[in-house]
Amino acid sequence: DQDTAQRIMMTGSDKKDTTSSDKRRDWELCEFLLKEKGILCIPSSPFFSKERVDEGASDEFIRIAFCKTDETIENAATKFQEILKSLPKKEEESRLLVEEKAEN
């Protein structure tokens, strides 16, 4: 549900009590996207050094494979747009930053 998506994006966990989460934020988000939206993404933490992961550097990224059909990519893009539209206003600012970076 959208509350879960918001919790993962803001806290890094789909659990209401975030104090006991053992998973990285990128893993939590990828798991949510697969289970709830049918979008398979790749956690970024395996691509970072252990030190950078421990610093939280990988928490802000997920990887998306584009070696798919146009139809699959368009379907995923639509699902991502639905998620972004449902986020609170504060997340709207983050979305704009992401779009700006994508344009450059």
Disulfide bonds with the S-S distance in Angstrom:
none
